[in-house]
Amino acid sequence: MTRTADRTGTVEFFGVPGAGKSTIAHRLAERLAATGRPVSEPTYTLAHEVSSARRYLTKTGYAATGTLRRPRRALAAARAISESGQPSPRALVKTAFNWLYVTGVLESRTPGELRVLDQGLVQAAWSVGLGAERDRTAPLCELAVDALSRSGPALVVVVDVAPETVRERLASRADGDTRVSPTGDGHGVREAFERQERVERALADAVADEPSVDLFHVDNESRADLENAVATVLERLESERHRG
């Protein structure tokens, strides 16, 4: 992967619900902060550490930033999401808003700061396709990779896990906060993995044309895997830092 003088600007995690993206991302951010490196995790912080009112206002601010700074790309994303045939007007608004919010997060990065995203644009492309009538994965992945490249060199980390492990983890969630049902009602685990495969194919094609964005995989079947995943990403960041 070709590097500029800047260090990696963004690490985004991608995987089905229950893969462990948020846990790995948060552990990674903590480890990086302990070394003194400037790091932030805005998507994790908004999801887990602020009130719902503040979360909405902050996301709206990010969405406005993403739209105003890149209006053509915002329009292209909105068009692709609309063309996907969302199951309801509410779903259309929600997925479009989420895309613009994450775009704004990327556009708002402080120079020299590493942003760790447990839910980024690649994940948003996956979410748009879940339950949609038409597949707009390819153009959305191209837009995601373009936005990531503009935030500085970026890593997209795919978190691999077995379907049965995902079912167990989703079933144990006390709040039930997931679009994927472990019991097969609504969007099931099988559909979630099929969507992931489509996104991975489109993402690989998009990354092939953008040398500032890299893609690799980590496993997260067990606690040992979780720690190994964090260590693997840390090693990758350190090696890229020296190469840069």
C-alpha positions in Angstrom: 0.0 0.0 0.0 1.4 3.4 -1.0 1.7 5.9 1.9 2.1 9.6 2.1 4.0 11.4 4.8 0.8 11.4 7.0 0.1 8.4 9.2 -3.1 6.4 8.8 -6.1 8.6 9.3 -8.9 6.1 9.7 -9.5 2.6 10.8 -12.9 1.3 10.0 -14.3 -2.0 11.1 -16.8 -4.0 9.0 -18.8 -7.1 9.7 -22.3 -8.5 10.5 -24.0 -7.5 13.7 -22.6 -9.6 16.5 -19.1 -9.9 14.9 -17.6 -7.8 17.7 -16.7 -4.7 15.7 -17.4 -2.3 18.5 -15.5 -4.3 21.2 -12.4 -4.6 19.0 -12.6 -1.0 17.9 -12.9 0.3 21.5 -10.0 -1.9 22.7 -7.9 -0.7 19.8 -8.6 3.0 20.6 -7.7 2.4 24.3 -4.5 0.7 23.4 -3.5 3.5 21.0 -4.4 6.2 23.5 -2.2 4.5 26.1 0.8 5.0 23.8 0.1 8.7 23.6 -1.2 8.7 20.0 -4.0 11.2 19.3 -7.0 9.0 18.7 -10.8 9.4 18.7 -13.7 7.0 18.3 -16.7 9.2 17.5 -19.1 6.5 16.3 -18.5 4.4 19.4 -18.8 7.5 21.7 -22.1 8.6 20.2 -23.6 5.1 20.4 -22.5 4.3 24.0 -21.5 7.4 26.0 -24.0 10.2 25.3 -27.7 10.9 25.8 -30.1 10.3 22.9 -30.8 14.0 22.5 -27.1 14.9 22.3 -26.5 11.9 20.0 -29.1 13.2 17.5 -27.8 16.8 17.6 -24.2 15.7 17.1 -25.1 13.3 14.3 -27.1 16.1 12.6 -24.1 18.4 12.8 -21.9 15.8 11.2 -24.5 15.2 8.5 -24.6 18.9 7.7 -20.8 19.0 7.5 -20.7 16.0 5.2 -23.3 17.5 2.9 -21.9 21.0 2.8 -18.2 20.0 2.2 -19.0 17.4 -0.4 -22.4 18.2 -1.9 -21.9 16.3 -5.1 -20.9 13.1 -3.3 -23.7 13.6 -0.8 -26.2 13.8 -3.7 -24.6 10.7 -5.4 -25.0 8.7 -2.2 -28.6 9.9 -1.7 -29.4 8.9 -5.2 -27.9 5.5 -4.9 -29.7 4.9 -1.6 -33.0 6.1 -3.1 -32.5 3.8 -6.1 -32.0 0.8 -3.8 -35.7 0.7 -3.1 -35.8 0.9 0.7 -38.7 -0.9 2.4 -40.3 2.3 3.7 -39.8 6.1 3.6 -38.6 5.9 7.2 -35.9 3.4 6.3 -34.9 5.6 3.3 -34.5 8.7 5.6 -32.6 6.7 8.2 -30.1 5.1 5.9 -29.4 8.3 4.0 -29.0 10.3 7.2 -26.6 7.7 8.6 -24.5 7.8 5.4 -24.2 11.6 5.6 -23.5 11.5 9.3 -20.5 9.1 8.9 -19.3 11.2 5.9 -19.3 14.2 8.1 -17.3 12.3 10.7 -14.6 11.6 8.1 -14.6 15.2 6.9 -14.2 16.5 10.4 -11.0 14.6 11.3 -8.3 16.7 13.0 -4.9 16.4 11.1 -2.6 14.0 12.8 -5.5 12.3 14.6 -6.4 8.6 14.1 -10.1 8.0 13.9 -11.4 4.5 14.8 -14.8 3.8 13.5 -16.8 0.8 14.7 -19.6 1.7 12.3 -18.4 3.5 9.1 -19.4 4.0 5.5 -18.6 0.4 4.5 -21.0 -0.8 7.2 -23.5 1.8 6.0 -23.3 0.3 2.5 -24.1 -3.1 4.1 -27.1 -1.6 6.0 -28.5 0.1 2.9 -28.7 -3.3 1.1 -30.4 -5.2 3.9 -34.0 -5.4 2.8 -33.6 -3.3 -0.3 -35.3 -4.2 -3.6 -32.2 -3.4 -5.7 -28.5 -3.8 -5.2 -26.6 -0.5 -5.2 -23.6 -2.0 -3.3 -21.0 -1.2 -6.0 -21.5 2.6 -6.3 -21.9 2.9 -2.5 -18.6 1.1 -1.9 -16.9 3.3 -4.4 -18.2 6.4 -2.6 -17.1 4.9 0.7 -13.6 4.2 -0.5 -13.3 7.7 -2.0 -14.4 9.3 1.3 -12.0 7.1 3.3 -9.1 8.1 1.0 -9.8 11.8 1.6 -9.5 11.3 5.3 -5.9 10.2 4.9 -4.5 6.7 4.4 -7.1 4.2 5.7 -7.6 0.6 6.8 -10.8 -1.3 6.5 -10.8 -4.3 8.9 -13.2 -7.1 8.1 -14.2 -9.0 11.3 -14.8 -12.6 10.4 -16.9 -14.9 12.6 -19.1 -18.0 12.1 -22.9 -17.7 11.6 -23.6 -19.8 14.7 -21.4 -17.6 16.8 -23.4 -14.6 15.6 -26.7 -16.2 16.4 -25.5 -16.9 20.0 -24.2 -13.4 20.5 -27.3 -11.7 19.1 -29.6 -14.0 21.2 -27.7 -12.9 24.3 -28.1 -9.2 23.7 -30.3 -7.9 26.5 -31.5 -4.8 24.6 -32.2 -6.6 21.3 -30.7 -3.7 19.4 -30.0 -5.2 16.0 -31.5 -5.3 12.6 -30.6 -9.0 12.3 -32.8 -11.6 14.1 -31.0 -14.7 15.6 -34.3 -16.6 15.4 -34.9 -16.1 11.6 -37.7 -13.5 12.0 -37.3 -10.5 9.7 -33.7 -10.2 8.4 -31.9 -13.4 9.4 -28.3 -14.3 10.0 -28.0 -16.0 6.6 -29.1 -12.8 4.8 -26.7 -10.8 6.9 -23.8 -12.9 5.7 -24.9 -12.9 2.1 -25.0 -9.1 2.2 -21.5 -9.1 3.7 -20.2 -11.2 0.9 -21.6 -8.8 -1.7 -20.1 -5.8 0.1 -16.7 -7.5 0.3 -16.6 -8.2 -3.4 -17.6 -4.6 -4.3 -15.2 -3.3 -1.7 -12.3 -5.3 -3.0 -12.9 -3.9 -6.5 -13.1 -0.3 -5.2 -9.9 -0.7 -3.1 -8.0 -2.0 -6.0 -8.3 1.4 -7.7 -7.4 3.4 -4.5 -3.9 2.6 -3.1 -4.4 4.8 0.0 -7.1 2.4 1.3 -6.2 -1.1 2.5 -8.3 -4.1 3.4 -7.6 -7.0 5.6 -9.3 -9.6 7.8 -9.2 -10.6 11.5 -11.0 -13.4 13.3 -13.2 -13.0 16.4 -14.6 -16.3 17.4 -13.3 -16.2 21.0 -11.8 -13.9 23.6 -8.3 -15.0 22.5 -9.3 -14.1 18.9 -10.4 -10.7 20.1 -7.1 -9.9 21.7 -5.2 -11.2 18.7 -7.4 -9.0 16.4 -6.5 -5.9 18.4 -2.8 -6.8 18.4 -2.9 -7.5 14.6 -4.4 -4.1 13.8 -1.9 -2.4 16.1 1.0 -4.2 14.4 -0.4 -3.2 11.0 -0.7 0.5 12.0 2.8 0.5 13.4 4.3 -1.1 10.3 2.5 1.4 8.1 3.6 4.3 10.3 7.3 3.3 9.8 6.7 2.8 6.0 5.1 6.3 5.8 
